[in-house]
Amino acid sequence: MRCTDGCAAAFDPDRTDAVILLQRTLTAIGYEGSGDYLIDRSGRPRRREEREIAPFLFAGLQLLQRRAFVGISDRVFSLVRLFDRAEEAKRLRAVVHDGEWYHIGTPQGLAATRERLSLDRLER
C-alpha cells in the first residue's frame, strides 16, 4: 500500500481534521533529531513536549479537512498550528510509513542519503 493510500484510508471526514504521515526516527536516513510525535496505545499521535524524545518524525505529507483552517486569517503560518488544534480536539490521526525515508535538510543528511542511494545502486 502506498503511503498516500494509507493516509486516505485513515481520513474520516466526520471525525478527522488532519492525517499526518510519520516516519520512525530510527529508520529515517540522515535524521538526527529528537522526533516530533509519539503514538499512544489507542493509535492517536501526540506532539512531543519540549524536552521529550519522540520515536516518530513528521514526514511532510498531510491531508487536511477544510474546517481545520476556520478562524485562521494569517496568510503565513505553520501547519503545526493546525495539527495542534486537531490533536487538542482529538481529530488528529497518523499513518506510519514503513518504507525508506531520507532527511536531506542538512549537509550530513544529504551525504547519508547519497551514500545510501549509491550503495543501493551497487547492490543491484
Backbone atoms as SQL, in Angstrom:
CREATE TABLE atoms (id INTEGER PRIMARY KEY, chain TEXT, resi INTEGER, resn TEXT, atom TEXT, x REAL, y REAL, z REAL);
INSERT INTO atoms VALUES
  (1, 'A', 1, 'MET', 'N', 0.843, -1.188, 0.000),
  (2, 'A', 1, 'MET', 'CA', 0.000, 0.000, 0.000),
  (3, 'A', 1, 'MET', 'C', 0.885, 1.246, 0.000),
  (4, 'A', 2, 'ARG', 'N', 0.611, 2.180, -0.844),
  (5, 'A', 2, 'ARG', 'CA', 1.337, 3.442, -0.865),
  (6, 'A', 2, 'ARG', 'C', 0.944, 4.282, 0.339),
  (7, 'A', 3, 'CYS', 'N', 1.862, 5.149, 0.787),
  (8, 'A', 3, 'CYS', 'CA', 1.573, 5.953, 1.982),
  (9, 'A', 3, 'CYS', 'C', 0.392, 6.883, 1.750),
  (10, 'A', 4, 'THR', 'N', 0.200, 7.359, 0.527),
  (11, 'A', 4, 'THR', 'CA', -0.953, 8.229, 0.272),
  (12, 'A', 4, 'THR', 'C', -2.253, 7.451, 0.409),
  (13, 'A', 5, 'ASP', 'N', -2.248, 6.172, 0.033),
  (14, 'A', 5, 'ASP', 'CA', -3.438, 5.347, 0.220),
  (15, 'A', 5, 'ASP', 'C', -3.736, 5.169, 1.704),
  (16, 'A', 6, 'GLY', 'N', -2.685, 4.966, 2.504),
  (17, 'A', 6, 'GLY', 'CA', -2.858, 4.801, 3.947),
  (18, 'A', 6, 'GLY', 'C', -3.418, 6.049, 4.590),
  (19, 'A', 7, 'CYS', 'N', -2.954, 7.206, 4.167),
  (20, 'A', 7, 'CYS', 'CA', -3.470, 8.465, 4.704),
  (21, 'A', 7, 'CYS', 'C', -4.931, 8.648, 4.328),
  (22, 'A', 8, 'ALA', 'N', -5.259, 8.357, 3.086),
  (23, 'A', 8, 'ALA', 'CA', -6.646, 8.484, 2.643),
  (24, 'A', 8, 'ALA', 'C', -7.552, 7.533, 3.409),
  (25, 'A', 9, 'ALA', 'N', -7.081, 6.304, 3.668),
  (26, 'A', 9, 'ALA', 'CA', -7.887, 5.330, 4.406),
  (27, 'A', 9, 'ALA', 'C', -8.108, 5.769, 5.854),
  (28, 'A', 10, 'ALA', 'N', -7.149, 6.493, 6.433),
  (29, 'A', 10, 'ALA', 'CA', -7.259, 6.947, 7.824),
  (30, 'A', 10, 'ALA', 'C', -8.120, 8.197, 7.960),
  (31, 'A', 11, 'PHE', 'N', -8.450, 8.814, 6.836),
  (32, 'A', 11, 'PHE', 'CA', -9.185, 10.079, 6.866),
  (33, 'A', 11, 'PHE', 'C', -10.682, 9.828, 6.895),
  (34, 'A', 12, 'ASP', 'N', -11.283, 10.078, 8.038),
  (35, 'A', 12, 'ASP', 'CA', -12.738, 10.001, 8.200),
  (36, 'A', 12, 'ASP', 'C', -13.241, 11.438, 8.306),
  (37, 'A', 13, 'PRO', 'N', -13.887, 11.964, 7.275),
  (38, 'A', 13, 'PRO', 'CA', -14.259, 13.381, 7.271),
  (39, 'A', 13, 'PRO', 'C', -15.173, 13.798, 8.427),
  (40, 'A', 14, 'ASP', 'N', -15.871, 12.853, 9.025),
  (41, 'A', 14, 'ASP', 'CA', -16.738, 13.193, 10.151),
  (42, 'A', 14, 'ASP', 'C', -15.991, 13.265, 11.483),
  (43, 'A', 15, 'ARG', 'N', -14.819, 12.595, 11.557),
  (44, 'A', 15, 'ARG', 'CA', -14.102, 12.528, 12.843),
  (45, 'A', 15, 'ARG', 'C', -12.647, 12.990, 12.764),
  (46, 'A', 16, 'THR', 'N', -12.229, 13.456, 11.598),
  (47, 'A', 16, 'THR', 'CA', -10.822, 13.788, 11.408),
  (48, 'A', 16, 'THR', 'C', -10.671, 15.171, 10.788),
  (49, 'A', 17, 'ASP', 'N', -9.757, 15.968, 11.354),
  (50, 'A', 17, 'ASP', 'CA', -9.409, 17.247, 10.743),
  (51, 'A', 17, 'ASP', 'C', -8.061, 17.168, 10.035),
  (52, 'A', 18, 'ALA', 'N', -7.197, 16.235, 10.473),
  (53, 'A', 18, 'ALA', 'CA', -5.881, 16.116, 9.857),
  (54, 'A', 18, 'ALA', 'C', -5.362, 14.689, 10.007),
  (55, 'A', 19, 'VAL', 'N', -4.737, 14.208, 8.936),
  (56, 'A', 19, 'VAL', 'CA', -3.994, 12.954, 8.964),
  (57, 'A', 19, 'VAL', 'C', -2.571, 13.312, 8.554),
  (58, 'A', 20, 'ILE', 'N', -1.612, 12.880, 9.369),
  (59, 'A', 20, 'ILE', 'CA', -0.214, 13.178, 9.071),
  (60, 'A', 20, 'ILE', 'C', 0.554, 11.878, 8.847),
  (61, 'A', 21, 'LEU', 'N', 1.548, 11.958, 7.986),
  (62, 'A', 21, 'LEU', 'CA', 2.410, 10.815, 7.731),
  (63, 'A', 21, 'LEU', 'C', 3.619, 10.918, 8.647),
  (64, 'A', 22, 'LEU', 'N', 3.866, 9.852, 9.409),
  (65, 'A', 22, 'LEU', 'CA', 5.004, 9.811, 10.316),
  (66, 'A', 22, 'LEU', 'C', 6.004, 8.764, 9.851),
  (67, 'A', 23, 'GLN', 'N', 7.247, 8.972, 10.200),
  (68, 'A', 23, 'GLN', 'CA', 8.340, 8.041, 9.907),
  (69, 'A', 23, 'GLN', 'C', 9.063, 7.742, 11.214),
  (70, 'A', 24, 'ARG', 'N', 9.467, 6.493, 11.395),
  (71, 'A', 24, 'ARG', 'CA', 10.251, 6.145, 12.573),
  (72, 'A', 24, 'ARG', 'C', 11.606, 6.860, 12.499),
  (73, 'A', 25, 'THR', 'N', 12.007, 7.492, 13.580),
  (74, 'A', 25, 'THR', 'CA', 13.280, 8.213, 13.584),
  (75, 'A', 25, 'THR', 'C', 14.452, 7.257, 13.413),
  (76, 'A', 26, 'LEU', 'N', 14.339, 6.055, 13.919),
  (77, 'A', 26, 'LEU', 'CA', 15.447, 5.088, 13.839),
  (78, 'A', 26, 'LEU', 'C', 15.746, 4.647, 12.413),
  (79, 'A', 27, 'THR', 'N', 14.764, 4.704, 11.547),
  (80, 'A', 27, 'THR', 'CA', 14.962, 4.247, 10.168),
  (81, 'A', 27, 'THR', 'C', 14.991, 5.393, 9.158),
  (82, 'A', 28, 'ALA', 'N', 14.951, 6.623, 9.642),
  (83, 'A', 28, 'ALA', 'CA', 14.993, 7.789, 8.757),
  (84, 'A', 28, 'ALA', 'C', 16.453, 8.083, 8.423),
  (85, 'A', 29, 'ILE', 'N', 16.823, 7.873, 7.194),
  (86, 'A', 29, 'ILE', 'CA', 18.209, 8.030, 6.769),
  (87, 'A', 29, 'ILE', 'C', 18.589, 9.513, 6.773),
  (88, 'A', 30, 'GLY', 'N', 19.650, 9.840, 7.508),
  (89, 'A', 30, 'GLY', 'CA', 20.131, 11.212, 7.587),
  (90, 'A', 30, 'GLY', 'C', 19.473, 12.048, 8.671),
  (91, 'A', 31, 'TYR', 'N', 18.565, 11.472, 9.456),
  (92, 'A', 31, 'TYR', 'CA', 17.872, 12.233, 10.500),
  (93, 'A', 31, 'TYR', 'C', 18.562, 12.033, 11.843),
  (94, 'A', 32, 'GLU', 'N', 18.811, 13.131, 12.546),
  (95, 'A', 32, 'GLU', 'CA', 19.469, 13.051, 13.844),
  (96, 'A', 32, 'GLU', 'C', 18.770, 13.907, 14.888),
  (97, 'A', 33, 'GLY', 'N', 17.480, 14.123, 14.759),
  (98, 'A', 33, 'GLY', 'CA', 16.751, 14.985, 15.680),
  (99, 'A', 33, 'GLY', 'C', 16.096, 14.223, 16.816),
  (100, 'A', 34, 'SER', 'N', 15.248, 14.921, 17.552),
  (101, 'A', 34, 'SER', 'CA', 14.554, 14.367, 18.714),
  (102, 'A', 34, 'SER', 'C', 13.167, 13.837, 18.387),
  (103, 'A', 35, 'GLY', 'N', 12.811, 13.819, 17.100),
  (104, 'A', 35, 'GLY', 'CA', 11.481, 13.360, 16.711),
  (105, 'A', 35, 'GLY', 'C', 10.439, 14.431, 16.925),
  (106, 'A', 36, 'ASP', 'N', 9.223, 14.132, 16.473),
  (107, 'A', 36, 'ASP', 'CA', 8.131, 15.094, 16.562),
  (108, 'A', 36, 'ASP', 'C', 6.918, 14.558, 17.319),
  (109, 'A', 37, 'TYR', 'N', 6.630, 13.258, 17.145),
  (110, 'A', 37, 'TYR', 'CA', 5.388, 12.702, 17.663),
  (111, 'A', 37, 'TYR', 'C', 5.596, 11.377, 18.369),
  (112, 'A', 38, 'LEU', 'N', 4.708, 11.123, 19.312),
  (113, 'A', 38, 'LEU', 'CA', 4.557, 9.821, 19.952),
  (114, 'A', 38, 'LEU', 'C', 3.177, 9.319, 19.550),
  (115, 'A', 39, 'ILE', 'N', 2.946, 8.044, 19.663),
  (116, 'A', 39, 'ILE', 'CA', 1.630, 7.478, 19.379),
  (117, 'A', 39, 'ILE', 'C', 1.195, 6.715, 20.619),
  (118, 'A', 40, 'ASP', 'N', -0.001, 7.037, 21.133),
  (119, 'A', 40, 'ASP', 'CA', -0.467, 6.365, 22.342),
  (120, 'A', 40, 'ASP', 'C', -1.049, 4.988, 22.019),
  (121, 'A', 41, 'ARG', 'N', -1.465, 4.284, 23.040),
  (122, 'A', 41, 'ARG', 'CA', -1.965, 2.909, 22.870),
  (123, 'A', 41, 'ARG', 'C', -3.190, 2.816, 21.978),
  (124, 'A', 42, 'SER', 'N', -3.952, 3.896, 21.911),
  (125, 'A', 42, 'SER', 'CA', -5.144, 3.875, 21.058),
  (126, 'A', 42, 'SER', 'C', -4.810, 4.259, 19.610),
  (127, 'A', 43, 'GLY', 'N', -3.538, 4.583, 19.349),
  (128, 'A', 43, 'GLY', 'CA', -3.117, 4.930, 17.995),
  (129, 'A', 43, 'GLY', 'C', -3.153, 6.419, 17.681),
  (130, 'A', 44, 'ARG', 'N', -3.441, 7.233, 18.682),
  (131, 'A', 44, 'ARG', 'CA', -3.501, 8.681, 18.453),
  (132, 'A', 44, 'ARG', 'C', -2.115, 9.310, 18.589),
  (133, 'A', 45, 'PRO', 'N', -1.773, 10.181, 17.647),
  (134, 'A', 45, 'PRO', 'CA', -0.491, 10.876, 17.744),
  (135, 'A', 45, 'PRO', 'C', -0.555, 12.026, 18.745),
  (136, 'A', 46, 'ARG', 'N', 0.584, 12.270, 19.382),
  (137, 'A', 46, 'ARG', 'CA', 0.713, 13.391, 20.310),
  (138, 'A', 46, 'ARG', 'C', 2.072, 14.036, 20.057),
  (139, 'A', 47, 'ARG', 'N', 2.059, 15.342, 19.846),
  (140, 'A', 47, 'ARG', 'CA', 3.324, 16.045, 19.594),
  (141, 'A', 47, 'ARG', 'C', 4.160, 16.033, 20.868),
  (142, 'A', 48, 'ARG', 'N', 5.451, 15.818, 20.692),
  (143, 'A', 48, 'ARG', 'CA', 6.336, 15.727, 21.853),
  (144, 'A', 48, 'ARG', 'C', 6.432, 17.061, 22.570),
  (145, 'A', 49, 'GLU', 'N', 6.696, 16.977, 23.858),
  (146, 'A', 49, 'GLU', 'CA', 6.919, 18.186, 24.637),
  (147, 'A', 49, 'GLU', 'C', 8.371, 18.611, 24.485),
  (148, 'A', 50, 'GLU', 'N', 8.696, 19.779, 24.997),
  (149, 'A', 50, 'GLU', 'CA', 9.979, 20.417, 24.716),
  (150, 'A', 50, 'GLU', 'C', 11.196, 19.526, 24.979),
  (151, 'A', 51, 'ARG', 'N', 11.285, 18.850, 26.083),
  (152, 'A', 51, 'ARG', 'CA', 12.485, 18.071, 26.411),
  (153, 'A', 51, 'ARG', 'C', 12.270, 16.571, 26.238),
  (154, 'A', 52, 'GLU', 'N', 11.267, 16.217, 25.514),
  (155, 'A', 52, 'GLU', 'CA', 10.901, 14.823, 25.307),
  (156, 'A', 52, 'GLU', 'C', 11.505, 14.309, 23.999),
  (157, 'A', 53, 'ILE', 'N', 11.847, 13.035, 23.965),
  (158, 'A', 53, 'ILE', 'CA', 12.325, 12.380, 22.749),
  (159, 'A', 53, 'ILE', 'C', 11.150, 11.588, 22.180),
  (160, 'A', 54, 'ALA', 'N', 10.906, 11.728, 20.891),
  (161, 'A', 54, 'ALA', 'CA', 9.773, 11.056, 20.254),
  (162, 'A', 54, 'ALA', 'C', 10.282, 10.079, 19.198),
  (163, 'A', 55, 'PRO', 'N', 9.644, 8.930, 19.053),
  (164, 'A', 55, 'PRO', 'CA', 10.119, 7.929, 18.097),
  (165, 'A', 55, 'PRO', 'C', 9.687, 8.154, 16.649),
  (166, 'A', 56, 'PHE', 'N', 8.861, 9.159, 16.415),
  (167, 'A', 56, 'PHE', 'CA', 8.372, 9.414, 15.060),
  (168, 'A', 56, 'PHE', 'C', 8.625, 10.868, 14.675),
  (169, 'A', 57, 'LEU', 'N', 8.896, 11.079, 13.390),
  (170, 'A', 57, 'LEU', 'CA', 9.026, 12.435, 12.879),
  (171, 'A', 57, 'LEU', 'C', 7.948, 12.664, 11.826),
  (172, 'A', 58, 'PHE', 'N', 7.558, 13.923, 11.683),
  (173, 'A', 58, 'PHE', 'CA', 6.594, 14.287, 10.648),
  (174, 'A', 58, 'PHE', 'C', 7.304, 14.207, 9.310),
  (175, 'A', 59, 'ALA', 'N', 6.774, 13.419, 8.390),
  (176, 'A', 59, 'ALA', 'CA', 7.430, 13.142, 7.117),
  (177, 'A', 59, 'ALA', 'C', 7.014, 14.079, 5.985),
  (178, 'A', 60, 'GLY', 'N', 6.237, 15.107, 6.302),
  (179, 'A', 60, 'GLY', 'CA', 5.961, 16.133, 5.305),
  (180, 'A', 60, 'GLY', 'C', 4.701, 15.943, 4.472),
  (181, 'A', 61, 'LEU', 'N', 3.931, 14.909, 4.752),
  (182, 'A', 61, 'LEU', 'CA', 2.701, 14.677, 3.989),
  (183, 'A', 61, 'LEU', 'C', 1.526, 14.753, 4.951),
  (184, 'A', 62, 'GLN', 'N', 0.487, 15.453, 4.547),
  (185, 'A', 62, 'GLN', 'CA', -0.715, 15.560, 5.381),
  (186, 'A', 62, 'GLN', 'C', -1.953, 15.690, 4.511),
  (187, 'A', 63, 'LEU', 'N', -3.056, 15.254, 5.077),
  (188, 'A', 63, 'LEU', 'CA', -4.376, 15.510, 4.490),
  (189, 'A', 63, 'LEU', 'C', -5.115, 16.364, 5.509),
  (190, 'A', 64, 'LEU', 'N', -5.702, 17.462, 5.045),
  (191, 'A', 64, 'LEU', 'CA', -6.359, 18.395, 5.950),
  (192, 'A', 64, 'LEU', 'C', -7.802, 18.634, 5.526),
  (193, 'A', 65, 'GLN', 'N', -8.667, 18.606, 6.505),
  (194, 'A', 65, 'GLN', 'CA', -10.075, 18.926, 6.305),
  (195, 'A', 65, 'GLN', 'C', -10.189, 20.446, 6.169),
  (196, 'A', 66, 'ARG', 'N', -11.019, 20.913, 5.302),
  (197, 'A', 66, 'ARG', 'CA', -11.176, 22.355, 5.086),
  (198, 'A', 66, 'ARG', 'C', -11.511, 23.094, 6.385),
  (199, 'A', 67, 'ARG', 'N', -12.298, 22.470, 7.252),
  (200, 'A', 67, 'ARG', 'CA', -12.687, 23.147, 8.501),
  (201, 'A', 67, 'ARG', 'C', -11.492, 23.389, 9.424),
  (202, 'A', 68, 'ALA', 'N', -10.366, 22.703, 9.213),
  (203, 'A', 68, 'ALA', 'CA', -9.177, 22.918, 10.040),
  (204, 'A', 68, 'ALA', 'C', -8.647, 24.343, 9.905),
  (205, 'A', 69, 'PHE', 'N', -8.991, 25.024, 8.815),
  (206, 'A', 69, 'PHE', 'CA', -8.497, 26.372, 8.563),
  (207, 'A', 69, 'PHE', 'C', -9.429, 27.460, 9.098),
  (208, 'A', 70, 'VAL', 'N', -10.576, 27.080, 9.632),
  (209, 'A', 70, 'VAL', 'CA', -11.537, 28.057, 10.140),
  (210, 'A', 70, 'VAL', 'C', -10.894, 28.867, 11.268),
  (211, 'A', 71, 'GLY', 'N', -11.033, 30.182, 11.176),
  (212, 'A', 71, 'GLY', 'CA', -10.511, 31.068, 12.207),
  (213, 'A', 71, 'GLY', 'C', -9.063, 31.476, 12.009),
  (214, 'A', 72, 'ILE', 'N', -8.437, 30.988, 10.972),
  (215, 'A', 72, 'ILE', 'CA', -7.051, 31.382, 10.695),
  (216, 'A', 72, 'ILE', 'C', -7.067, 32.366, 9.528),
  (217, 'A', 73, 'SER', 'N', -6.696, 33.598, 9.837),
  (218, 'A', 73, 'SER', 'CA', -6.695, 34.625, 8.793),
  (219, 'A', 73, 'SER', 'C', -5.277, 34.983, 8.353),
  (220, 'A', 74, 'ASP', 'N', -4.285, 34.499, 9.068),
  (221, 'A', 74, 'ASP', 'CA', -2.898, 34.786, 8.693),
  (222, 'A', 74, 'ASP', 'C', -2.601, 34.186, 7.323),
  (223, 'A', 75, 'ARG', 'N', -1.905, 34.936, 6.508),
  (224, 'A', 75, 'ARG', 'CA', -1.537, 34.421, 5.181),
  (225, 'A', 75, 'ARG', 'C', -0.360, 33.459, 5.276),
  (226, 'A', 76, 'VAL', 'N', 0.467, 33.620, 6.298),
  (227, 'A', 76, 'VAL', 'CA', 1.623, 32.753, 6.505),
  (228, 'A', 76, 'VAL', 'C', 1.551, 32.222, 7.930),
  (229, 'A', 77, 'PHE', 'N', 1.598, 30.899, 8.073),
  (230, 'A', 77, 'PHE', 'CA', 1.567, 30.281, 9.399),
  (231, 'A', 77, 'PHE', 'C', 2.088, 28.856, 9.271),
  (232, 'A', 78, 'SER', 'N', 2.414, 28.270, 10.399),
  (233, 'A', 78, 'SER', 'CA', 2.909, 26.900, 10.424),
  (234, 'A', 78, 'SER', 'C', 1.748, 25.916, 10.454),
  (235, 'A', 79, 'LEU', 'N', 1.856, 24.861, 9.660),
  (236, 'A', 79, 'LEU', 'CA', 0.829, 23.813, 9.691),
  (237, 'A', 79, 'LEU', 'C', 0.777, 23.124, 11.045),
  (238, 'A', 80, 'VAL', 'N', 1.840, 23.212, 11.817),
  (239, 'A', 80, 'VAL', 'CA', 1.846, 22.638, 13.162),
  (240, 'A', 80, 'VAL', 'C', 0.687, 23.212, 13.971),
  (241, 'A', 81, 'ARG', 'N', 0.354, 24.441, 13.717),
  (242, 'A', 81, 'ARG', 'CA', -0.794, 25.080, 14.387),
  (243, 'A', 81, 'ARG', 'C', -2.078, 24.286, 14.122),
  (244, 'A', 82, 'LEU', 'N', -2.282, 23.857, 12.881),
  (245, 'A', 82, 'LEU', 'CA', -3.466, 23.049, 12.549),
  (246, 'A', 82, 'LEU', 'C', -3.382, 21.670, 13.199),
  (247, 'A', 83, 'PHE', 'N', -2.189, 21.077, 13.178),
  (248, 'A', 83, 'PHE', 'CA', -2.016, 19.754, 13.789),
  (249, 'A', 83, 'PHE', 'C', -2.301, 19.815, 15.291),
  (250, 'A', 84, 'ASP', 'N', -1.802, 20.864, 15.952),
  (251, 'A', 84, 'ASP', 'CA', -2.029, 21.011, 17.396),
  (252, 'A', 84, 'ASP', 'C', -3.507, 21.187, 17.713),
  (253, 'A', 85, 'ARG', 'N', -4.192, 21.985, 16.913),
  (254, 'A', 85, 'ARG', 'CA', -5.635, 22.167, 17.140),
  (255, 'A', 85, 'ARG', 'C', -6.386, 20.867, 16.931),
  (256, 'A', 86, 'ALA', 'N', -6.019, 20.121, 15.891),
  (257, 'A', 86, 'ALA', 'CA', -6.671, 18.827, 15.639),
  (258, 'A', 86, 'ALA', 'C', -6.370, 17.848, 16.764),
  (259, 'A', 87, 'GLU', 'N', -5.140, 17.849, 17.242),
  (260, 'A', 87, 'GLU', 'CA', -4.775, 16.955, 18.357),
  (261, 'A', 87, 'GLU', 'C', -5.590, 17.295, 19.601),
  (262, 'A', 88, 'GLU', 'N', -5.680, 18.572, 19.913),
  (263, 'A', 88, 'GLU', 'CA', -6.431, 19.011, 21.090),
  (264, 'A', 88, 'GLU', 'C', -7.898, 18.600, 21.003),
  (265, 'A', 89, 'ALA', 'N', -8.457, 18.628, 19.811),
  (266, 'A', 89, 'ALA', 'CA', -9.864, 18.254, 19.600),
  (267, 'A', 89, 'ALA', 'C', -10.036, 16.744, 19.383),
  (268, 'A', 90, 'LYS', 'N', -8.929, 15.989, 19.495),
  (269, 'A', 90, 'LYS', 'CA', -8.948, 14.532, 19.261),
  (270, 'A', 90, 'LYS', 'C', -9.392, 14.197, 17.835),
  (271, 'A', 91, 'ARG', 'N', -8.954, 15.053, 16.897),
  (272, 'A', 91, 'ARG', 'CA', -9.312, 14.879, 15.493),
  (273, 'A', 91, 'ARG', 'C', -8.069, 14.763, 14.598),
  (274, 'A', 92, 'LEU', 'N', -6.936, 14.399, 15.240),
  (275, 'A', 92, 'LEU', 'CA', -5.691, 14.186, 14.516),
  (276, 'A', 92, 'LEU', 'C', -5.421, 12.693, 14.421),
  (277, 'A', 93, 'ARG', 'N', -5.090, 12.225, 13.231),
  (278, 'A', 93, 'ARG', 'CA', -4.740, 10.822, 13.002),
  (279, 'A', 93, 'ARG', 'C', -3.361, 10.777, 12.361),
  (280, 'A', 94, 'ALA', 'N', -2.733, 9.607, 12.435),
  (281, 'A', 94, 'ALA', 'CA', -1.411, 9.454, 11.827),
  (282, 'A', 94, 'ALA', 'C', -1.305, 8.102, 11.161),
  (283, 'A', 95, 'VAL', 'N', -0.507, 8.065, 10.122),
  (284, 'A', 95, 'VAL', 'CA', -0.145, 6.830, 9.431),
  (285, 'A', 95, 'VAL', 'C', 1.376, 6.753, 9.493),
  (286, 'A', 96, 'VAL', 'N', 1.893, 5.582, 9.860),
  (287, 'A', 96, 'VAL', 'CA', 3.342, 5.408, 9.937),
  (288, 'A', 96, 'VAL', 'C', 3.830, 4.783, 8.636),
  (289, 'A', 97, 'HIS', 'N', 4.767, 5.472, 8.007),
  (290, 'A', 97, 'HIS', 'CA', 5.367, 4.991, 6.765),
  (291, 'A', 97, 'HIS', 'C', 6.461, 3.996, 7.110),
  (292, 'A', 98, 'ASP', 'N', 6.416, 2.815, 6.519),
  (293, 'A', 98, 'ASP', 'CA', 7.400, 1.775, 6.817),
  (294, 'A', 98, 'ASP', 'C', 8.513, 1.688, 5.782),
  (295, 'A', 99, 'GLY', 'N', 8.436, 2.463, 4.732),
  (296, 'A', 99, 'GLY', 'CA', 9.468, 2.416, 3.703),
  (297, 'A', 99, 'GLY', 'C', 10.641, 3.321, 4.051),
  (298, 'A', 100, 'GLU', 'N', 11.576, 3.408, 3.129),
  (299, 'A', 100, 'GLU', 'CA', 12.723, 4.279, 3.353),
  (300, 'A', 100, 'GLU', 'C', 12.294, 5.741, 3.261),
  (301, 'A', 101, 'TRP', 'N', 12.973, 6.550, 4.041),
  (302, 'A', 101, 'TRP', 'CA', 12.691, 7.983, 4.074),
  (303, 'A', 101, 'TRP', 'C', 14.021, 8.689, 4.273),
  (304, 'A', 102, 'TYR', 'N', 14.252, 9.745, 3.533),
  (305, 'A', 102, 'TYR', 'CA', 15.531, 10.425, 3.545),
  (306, 'A', 102, 'TYR', 'C', 15.381, 11.857, 4.025),
  (307, 'A', 103, 'HIS', 'N', 16.165, 12.231, 5.013),
  (308, 'A', 103, 'HIS', 'CA', 16.169, 13.598, 5.520),
  (309, 'A', 103, 'HIS', 'C', 17.338, 14.329, 4.863),
  (310, 'A', 104, 'ILE', 'N', 17.042, 15.253, 3.995),
  (311, 'A', 104, 'ILE', 'CA', 18.109, 15.959, 3.282),
  (312, 'A', 104, 'ILE', 'C', 18.121, 17.439, 3.647),
  (313, 'A', 105, 'GLY', 'N', 17.688, 17.761, 4.843),
  (314, 'A', 105, 'GLY', 'CA', 17.633, 19.148, 5.292),
  (315, 'A', 105, 'GLY', 'C', 18.950, 19.666, 5.840),
  (316, 'A', 106, 'THR', 'N', 19.954, 18.808, 5.931),
  (317, 'A', 106, 'THR', 'CA', 21.273, 19.223, 6.404),
  (318, 'A', 106, 'THR', 'C', 22.323, 18.641, 5.460),
  (319, 'A', 107, 'PRO', 'N', 23.520, 19.207, 5.439),
  (320, 'A', 107, 'PRO', 'CA', 24.579, 18.610, 4.612),
  (321, 'A', 107, 'PRO', 'C', 24.866, 17.153, 5.009),
  (322, 'A', 108, 'GLN', 'N', 24.800, 16.850, 6.300),
  (323, 'A', 108, 'GLN', 'CA', 25.038, 15.489, 6.765),
  (324, 'A', 108, 'GLN', 'C', 23.943, 14.541, 6.279),
  (325, 'A', 109, 'GLY', 'N', 22.704, 14.998, 6.312),
  (326, 'A', 109, 'GLY', 'CA', 21.595, 14.183, 5.816),
  (327, 'A', 109, 'GLY', 'C', 21.692, 13.930, 4.329),
  (328, 'A', 110, 'LEU', 'N', 22.092, 14.951, 3.594),
  (329, 'A', 110, 'LEU', 'CA', 22.269, 14.805, 2.156),
  (330, 'A', 110, 'LEU', 'C', 23.392, 13.808, 1.862),
  (331, 'A', 111, 'ALA', 'N', 24.492, 13.887, 2.613),
  (332, 'A', 111, 'ALA', 'CA', 25.609, 12.953, 2.421),
  (333, 'A', 111, 'ALA', 'C', 25.175, 11.521, 2.736),
  (334, 'A', 112, 'ALA', 'N', 24.420, 11.336, 3.830),
  (335, 'A', 112, 'ALA', 'CA', 23.943, 10.000, 4.192),
  (336, 'A', 112, 'ALA', 'C', 23.007, 9.442, 3.125),
  (337, 'A', 113, 'THR', 'N', 22.175, 10.307, 2.566),
  (338, 'A', 113, 'THR', 'CA', 21.253, 9.888, 1.510),
  (339, 'A', 113, 'THR', 'C', 22.012, 9.495, 0.254),
  (340, 'A', 114, 'ARG', 'N', 22.968, 10.318, -0.130),
  (341, 'A', 114, 'ARG', 'CA', 23.771, 9.995, -1.316),
  (342, 'A', 114, 'ARG', 'C', 24.507, 8.666, -1.125),
  (343, 'A', 115, 'GLU', 'N', 25.053, 8.463, 0.069),
  (344, 'A', 115, 'GLU', 'CA', 25.757, 7.217, 0.342),
  (345, 'A', 115, 'GLU', 'C', 24.811, 6.024, 0.247),
  (346, 'A', 116, 'ARG', 'N', 23.634, 6.149, 0.845),
  (347, 'A', 116, 'ARG', 'CA', 22.658, 5.056, 0.819),
  (348, 'A', 116, 'ARG', 'C', 22.225, 4.747, -0.609),
  (349, 'A', 117, 'LEU', 'N', 21.916, 5.766, -1.372),
  (350, 'A', 117, 'LEU', 'CA', 21.459, 5.540, -2.741),
  (351, 'A', 117, 'LEU', 'C', 22.563, 4.966, -3.618),
  (352, 'A', 118, 'SER', 'N', 23.799, 5.369, -3.391),
  (353, 'A', 118, 'SER', 'CA', 24.884, 4.793, -4.195),
  (354, 'A', 118, 'SER', 'C', 25.143, 3.347, -3.792),
  (355, 'A', 119, 'LEU', 'N', 24.955, 2.982, -2.519),
  (356, 'A', 119, 'LEU', 'CA', 25.080, 1.592, -2.087),
  (357, 'A', 119, 'LEU', 'C', 23.979, 0.751, -2.702),
  (358, 'A', 120, 'ASP', 'N', 22.760, 1.296, -2.747),
  (359, 'A', 120, 'ASP', 'CA', 21.651, 0.565, -3.374),
  (360, 'A', 120, 'ASP', 'C', 21.961, 0.257, -4.831),
  (361, 'A', 121, 'ARG', 'N', 22.535, 1.214, -5.520),
  (362, 'A', 121, 'ARG', 'CA', 22.860, 1.045, -6.924),
  (363, 'A', 121, 'ARG', 'C', 23.937, -0.023, -7.103),
  (364, 'A', 122, 'LEU', 'N', 24.920, -0.062, -6.214),
  (365, 'A', 122, 'LEU', 'CA', 25.995, -1.049, -6.297),
  (366, 'A', 122, 'LEU', 'C', 25.496, -2.475, -6.049),
  (367, 'A', 123, 'GLU', 'N', 24.483, -2.611, -5.184),
  (368, 'A', 123, 'GLU', 'CA', 23.947, -3.927, -4.836),
  (369, 'A', 123, 'GLU', 'C', 23.133, -4.532, -5.961),
  (370, 'A', 124, 'ARG', 'N', 22.705, -3.765, -6.915),
  (371, 'A', 124, 'ARG', 'CA', 21.849, -4.257, -7.993),
  (372, 'A', 124, 'ARG', 'C', 22.623, -4.951, -9.024);
